[in-house]
């Protein structure tokens, strides 16, 4: 075969199942050939000594999402997707969030306006369902699912987002009927509110007490309840940003019973601990996220669960609030009680290198890395095989990794619009050097090379889990 736009030559190609030495032929933005040797291209990239992996799919990130507390996300679709690409991610799936009392369709329309003409890489949308009234359940959600918005998030906490159990059951029943994928943020809202009030009554409001307001029992109970609701409705769910050993045990229990419970974790639970919330002064606010990081021993539990298959997805949960900013972490001032600090940490660019360091240290195989960061995500959210793998007919979303390169993470190295990274000073082995999105180089030798606005919106097909039946 000849007449390629591009050939990547002499690299070691890695998918979720295979590792092979071969050339990759690209034409029209697609992978059109995998062979021992290819000739006849307008451009050849020599990947000798490097590994070629599918572009990452970040199935959980927040970009330019409207906030109800007056805070503002620092990354829009331009800076956020630039940072994603520089970290080896070629597809992002952020959230169109319904405001209580308003249409979810109008939220999607607004989110398209925020994304149009800005994205460097391709993107899809999850929905956030906060007000599942009759019109939303009967008309809006079925229409949106049919139009390619086939996954949505449900919150069990946060007053402006949470649903009660009856509402969750209604939404899960709709997911079963329409073939959609439900993601659940599992924390017990009433327990958090009670603990927060108790802490505040004794003046314990510094950032480190955020962890005390959200102990593992709060996550464990809600995880167990979410699993029960999934079992009742006979529909798969994915529990997002799982932080602790107790929630992991609940998920293992469900999976061992044959229930279709999927789970996601994030870099903060591998690299941060509750001690980081106690950094000097207000610095701990940089690491406030929910659920919070746990203790050092818990990090090994999360690594082990990644290796053993308890987790199917590894996402960034990128929440780009600037630290020294009156619309960011300091929205209520430099000494605000923890309850008023916007939740979340940035991580869209560091997600893949932080996990790849686990490959370098022998914690995971390269195939597991690809599955967790690309293939499983694409399957669970209806983008496979166009995204998430290297296969003939799929998009040429390709990342050439230098697996021997040591990099010390600093915020000055990164391309997001946030004024800090919680991973400052951590050294990792393995870094993405050249990134292609649909055959176009968007990062070359670590430097941005693409044009903002080239990213395309991706309607999603029915997710793979929604096509399977629950066991008897």
C-alpha positions in Angstrom: 0.0 0.0 0.0 1.3 3.5 -0.8 0.2 7.1 -0.9 0.1 7.8 2.8 -0.1 11.2 4.3 2.2 10.1 7.2 4.1 7.0 8.3 5.3 6.5 11.9 8.2 4.1 11.5 10.2 1.8 13.7 8.2 2.4 16.9 6.9 -0.2 19.4 3.1 0.0 19.1 1.1 -0.6 22.2 -2.7 -1.3 22.6 -4.7 -2.6 25.4 -4.0 -6.2 24.3 -0.8 -6.1 22.1 2.7 -4.8 21.9 4.3 -5.0 18.5 7.0 -3.5 16.3 5.4 -2.1 13.2 4.9 0.9 11.0 1.7 2.9 11.1 0.3 4.4 7.9 -2.1 7.4 8.1 -4.3 8.8 5.5 -7.2 11.3 5.7 -6.8 11.4 9.5 -7.3 7.6 9.9 -5.0 4.7 10.5 -5.1 2.8 7.2 -2.2 0.3 7.6 -0.2 -1.5 10.2 2.7 -3.4 8.7 6.3 -4.5 9.2 7.4 -1.9 6.7 5.6 0.8 4.8 6.7 3.2 2.1 5.4 6.1 0.2 4.4 9.0 2.5 4.5 12.7 2.4 6.0 12.7 5.8 7.8 10.1 7.9 8.3 10.2 11.7 11.1 8.0 13.0 10.0 6.5 16.3 13.1 4.3 16.8 13.5 3.6 20.5 10.1 5.1 21.3 6.7 3.6 22.1 3.5 4.6 20.1 0.3 4.6 22.2 -3.3 5.6 21.4 -4.1 9.1 22.4 -5.5 9.3 25.9 -9.2 9.7 26.4 -9.9 11.8 29.6 -13.4 10.7 30.5 -13.8 13.1 33.5 -12.6 16.7 33.3 -14.2 20.1 33.9 -13.7 22.9 31.4 -15.4 26.3 31.5 -18.2 24.9 33.5 -20.6 27.5 35.0 -20.5 27.5 38.8 -23.3 28.5 41.1 -21.0 30.0 43.8 -19.5 32.8 41.7 -16.2 31.0 41.2 -14.7 30.6 37.7 -12.8 27.9 36.1 -9.5 29.1 34.7 -9.4 26.7 31.7 -11.7 27.1 28.8 -11.7 24.8 25.8 -8.7 26.5 24.3 -6.3 26.3 27.3 -7.8 23.1 28.6 -7.4 21.1 25.4 -4.0 22.5 24.8 -2.9 21.2 28.2 -4.6 17.9 27.5 -2.7 17.5 24.2 0.6 18.3 25.8 0.0 15.6 28.3 -0.8 13.0 25.6 -4.6 13.2 25.7 -6.4 13.6 22.4 -10.0 13.3 23.4 -11.7 15.0 26.4 -15.2 14.5 27.8 -16.2 17.4 30.1 -19.7 18.2 31.5 -22.7 20.1 30.4 -24.3 20.9 33.7 -28.1 21.4 34.1 -29.0 24.2 36.6 -31.9 23.2 38.9 -35.1 24.6 37.5 -33.8 24.9 34.0 -33.7 22.9 30.8 -30.9 20.4 30.3 -31.0 21.0 26.6 -30.3 24.7 27.2 -27.2 23.7 29.2 -26.0 21.7 26.3 -26.6 24.5 23.9 -24.6 26.9 26.2 -21.8 24.4 26.5 -21.5 24.1 22.7 -21.2 27.9 22.5 -18.3 27.7 25.0 -16.5 25.1 23.0 -17.1 26.2 19.5 -13.9 27.3 17.7 -11.6 26.8 20.7 -10.7 23.1 21.1 -7.4 21.8 19.9 -8.4 18.1 20.2 -11.7 16.3 19.9 -14.3 16.3 22.6 -17.7 14.9 23.6 -20.0 15.9 26.4 -21.3 14.2 29.5 -24.5 15.6 31.0 -25.0 16.5 34.7 -28.6 15.9 35.7 -29.6 18.0 38.7 -33.4 18.3 38.2 -35.0 15.3 36.7 -38.5 16.6 36.4 -41.2 15.0 34.1 -40.2 17.0 31.0 -36.5 16.2 31.4 -37.2 12.4 31.9 -39.9 12.1 29.2 -38.5 14.4 26.5 -35.2 16.1 27.0 -32.9 13.2 28.2 -34.3 10.7 25.6 -33.7 13.3 22.8 -30.2 14.1 24.0 -29.2 10.4 24.3 -30.5 9.8 20.7 -28.4 12.8 19.6 -25.2 11.4 21.0 -25.0 12.5 24.6 -25.1 9.0 26.0 -23.7 9.4 29.5 -24.6 11.5 32.4 -23.4 12.2 36.0 -25.5 12.0 39.1 -24.4 13.6 42.4 -25.2 12.3 45.8 -23.8 15.4 47.5 -23.5 19.2 47.0 -26.8 21.1 47.6 -27.0 22.6 44.1 -26.3 19.3 42.4 -27.5 16.3 44.5 -30.4 14.0 43.8 -32.3 12.0 46.4 -32.6 8.2 46.1 -36.0 8.3 44.4 -34.7 10.7 41.8 -31.6 8.6 41.2 -33.8 5.5 40.7 -35.9 7.5 38.1 -32.7 8.5 36.2 -31.2 5.0 36.4 -34.5 3.5 35.0 -34.3 6.0 32.1 -30.6 5.0 31.5 -31.7 1.4 31.3 -34.6 2.2 28.9 -32.6 4.5 26.6 -29.2 2.7 26.7 -27.2 5.3 28.5 -24.3 5.2 31.0 -24.7 6.7 34.5 -21.8 8.0 36.5 -22.3 8.6 40.2 -20.4 10.8 42.7 -20.9 8.7 45.8 -20.7 10.6 49.1 -23.4 10.9 51.8 -24.5 14.5 51.8 -26.3 14.5 55.2 -23.3 13.0 56.9 -21.0 15.6 55.4 -23.3 18.5 56.4 -23.5 17.2 60.0 -19.7 16.7 60.3 -19.1 20.1 58.8 -21.4 21.9 61.2 -19.8 20.0 64.1 -16.3 21.0 63.0 -17.3 24.7 62.5 -18.9 24.8 65.9 -15.5 24.2 67.4 -13.6 26.5 65.1 -12.0 23.7 63.0 -12.3 25.4 59.6 -8.8 25.3 58.1 -8.3 23.4 54.8 -7.1 20.2 56.6 -10.5 19.7 58.2 -12.0 19.2 54.8 -10.8 15.6 55.1 -12.3 15.2 58.5 -15.7 16.3 57.1 -15.5 13.6 54.5 -14.1 10.4 56.1 -14.0 7.1 54.3 -17.2 6.0 55.9 -19.1 8.7 54.1 -17.8 7.5 50.8 -18.3 3.8 51.7 -21.9 4.2 52.7 -22.8 6.1 49.5 -20.9 3.7 47.3 -22.8 0.8 48.9 -26.1 2.7 48.3 -25.3 3.5 44.7 -24.5 -0.2 44.1 -27.9 -1.2 45.6 -29.7 1.3 43.4 -27.9 -0.1 40.4 -28.9 -3.6 41.4 -32.5 -2.6 41.9 -32.8 -1.0 38.5 -30.6 -3.7 36.8 -28.5 -1.0 35.0 -24.7 -0.6 35.0 -23.1 2.4 36.8 -19.7 3.9 37.0 -18.6 5.3 40.4 -16.3 8.2 39.8 -13.1 9.4 41.6 -13.0 6.5 44.1 -10.5 7.6 46.8 -10.3 5.0 49.6 -10.0 1.4 50.6 -13.4 1.1 52.0 -15.2 2.2 48.8 -12.9 -0.1 46.9 -14.0 -3.0 49.1 -17.7 -2.3 48.3 -16.9 -2.2 44.6 -15.0 -5.5 44.7 -17.9 -7.1 46.6 -20.3 -6.0 43.9 -18.1 -7.0 41.0 -17.5 -10.4 42.6 -21.3 -10.9 42.7 -21.4 -10.3 39.0 -22.9 -6.8 39.2 -21.9 -4.4 36.4 -20.3 -1.9 38.6 -17.5 0.1 37.0 -15.1 2.4 38.8 -12.7 5.3 38.2 -9.9 6.8 40.2 -7.6 9.8 39.7 -4.0 10.9 40.2 -4.7 12.7 43.5 -5.4 9.4 45.2 -2.0 8.0 44.1 0.1 11.0 44.9 -1.6 13.2 47.5 -2.6 12.5 51.1 -4.7 14.2 53.7 -1.5 15.7 55.1 -1.3 17.8 51.9 -4.5 19.6 53.1 -2.5 20.6 56.1 0.2 22.5 54.2 1.3 25.8 55.8 -1.2 28.6 55.9 -3.9 28.4 53.3 -1.7 26.3 51.0 -3.7 23.2 51.8 -6.6 24.7 49.9 -4.7 23.8 46.7 -5.4 20.1 47.4 -9.1 20.3 48.5 -11.1 17.9 46.4 -13.9 15.5 47.1 -13.6 12.8 48.1 -10.3 14.0 49.7 -7.0 12.2 49.5 -6.5 9.6 52.3 -3.4 8.3 54.1 -0.2 7.1 52.6 -1.1 3.4 53.0 -4.3 4.0 51.1 -2.2 5.0 48.0 -1.0 1.4 47.7 -4.6 0.1 47.9 -5.5 2.3 44.9 -2.4 1.2 42.9 -3.3 -2.5 43.6 -6.9 -1.9 42.6 -5.7 -0.4 39.3 -3.5 -3.4 38.7 -6.1 -6.0 39.6 -8.9 -4.6 37.4 -11.2 -3.2 40.1 -10.8 0.1 38.3 -11.6 0.4 34.6 -10.9 4.1 34.1 -8.2 6.5 35.2 -9.3 10.1 34.8 -8.0 13.5 35.7 -11.1 15.1 37.2 -9.4 18.3 36.2 -11.0 21.2 38.1 -9.0 24.3 37.1 -9.5 26.8 39.9 -6.6 29.2 40.4 -5.2 29.5 43.9 -4.4 33.2 44.3 -7.7 34.4 42.7 -10.9 36.0 44.0 -12.8 33.7 41.6 -10.8 30.7 42.5 -9.7 29.0 45.7 -9.8 32.3 47.5 -13.3 33.3 46.5 -14.1 33.8 50.2 -10.7 35.1 51.2 -7.3 33.6 52.2 -8.6 32.3 55.5 -12.0 31.1 54.4 -13.6 28.0 56.1 -12.9 24.9 54.0 -16.6 24.6 53.1 -16.3 27.7 50.9 -13.2 26.6 48.9 -14.0 25.4 45.4 -13.5 21.7 45.2 -11.0 20.1 42.8 -7.4 20.0 41.6 -5.9 20.6 38.2 -4.4 17.6 36.4 -5.4 17.3 32.7 -1.8 17.5 31.5 -0.2 15.4 34.3 -2.7 12.5 34.3 -0.9 10.3 31.9 2.7 10.9 33.0 1.8 10.3 36.7 0.2 7.0 35.8 2.9 6.0 33.4 5.5 6.4 36.2 3.7 3.3 37.6 4.5 1.5 34.4 8.1 2.5 34.7 8.2 1.2 38.3 6.5 -2.1 37.4 3.2 -1.4 39.1 1.3 -1.7 35.8 1.9 -3.1 32.3 1.8 -0.9 29.3 -1.3 -2.7 28.1 -3.0 -1.9 31.4 -2.0 1.7 31.1 -3.6 1.9 27.6 -6.8 0.2 28.8 -7.2 2.5 31.8 -6.4 5.8 30.0 -7.9 5.2 26.6 -9.5 1.9 25.5 -11.9 1.3 28.4 -12.9 4.9 28.5 -13.8 4.9 24.8 -15.8 1.7 25.2 -17.7 2.8 28.4 -18.7 6.1 26.8 -19.5 5.1 23.3 -16.4 6.3 21.3 -14.7 3.0 20.5 -13.2 2.0 18.1 -12.9 5.4 16.6 -11.0 6.5 19.7 -9.0 4.6 22.3 -7.0 2.2 20.3 -4.6 1.9 17.3 -6.5 0.0 14.6 -7.1 0.2 10.9 -10.2 2.5 10.5 -9.8 4.3 13.7 -8.8 7.9 14.1 -5.0 8.5 14.0 -4.8 9.8 17.5 -1.3 8.7 18.3 1.3 9.6 21.0 5.0 8.9 20.7 6.3 8.3 24.2 9.9 8.6 25.4 9.7 6.0 28.1 13.2 6.7 29.4 12.8 10.4 30.0 12.8 11.7 33.5 10.8 14.8 34.1 10.3 16.8 37.3 6.8 18.3 37.2 6.7 22.1 37.8 3.8 24.4 37.0 6.1 26.4 34.7 6.3 23.3 32.5 2.6 23.0 32.1 0.1 24.6 29.7 -3.0 24.9 31.7 -4.2 28.3 32.9 -4.0 27.5 36.6 -1.3 29.1 38.8 -0.2 25.9 40.5 0.0 22.1 40.3 -0.5 19.9 43.3 2.2 17.7 41.9 5.0 20.3 42.0 8.4 18.7 42.4 7.4 15.1 41.7 9.7 13.3 39.2 8.2 10.8 36.8 9.8 8.5 34.2 8.1 8.6 30.8 6.7 11.6 28.9 4.7 12.1 25.7 6.8 13.9 23.1 4.9 13.9 19.8 1.1 13.9 19.7 -1.2 13.5 16.7 -4.9 14.1 16.6 -6.6 12.6 13.5 -3.2 12.5 11.8 -2.3 16.1 12.5 0.7 16.9 14.7 -0.6 19.0 17.6 2.5 18.6 19.9 6.0 18.1 18.4 9.0 17.4 20.6 7.0 18.6 23.6 6.0 21.9 22.0 2.4 22.9 21.0 2.1 22.7 17.2 -1.7 22.6 16.4 -4.3 25.2 15.7 -7.0 26.0 18.3 -10.5 25.3 16.9 -9.5 22.2 14.9 -11.0 19.9 17.5 -14.3 18.3 16.6 -17.4 17.5 18.7 -18.0 13.7 18.9 -21.6 12.4 19.2 -21.3 9.2 21.3 -22.8 5.8 20.4 -24.6 3.6 22.9 -21.9 2.7 25.5 -20.7 -0.8 25.5 -21.9 -1.6 29.1 -25.4 -0.5 28.1 -25.5 -3.2 25.4 -24.9 -6.0 27.9 -27.3 -7.7 30.2 -27.1 -8.0 33.9 -26.3 -11.6 35.1 -29.2 -13.7 36.4 
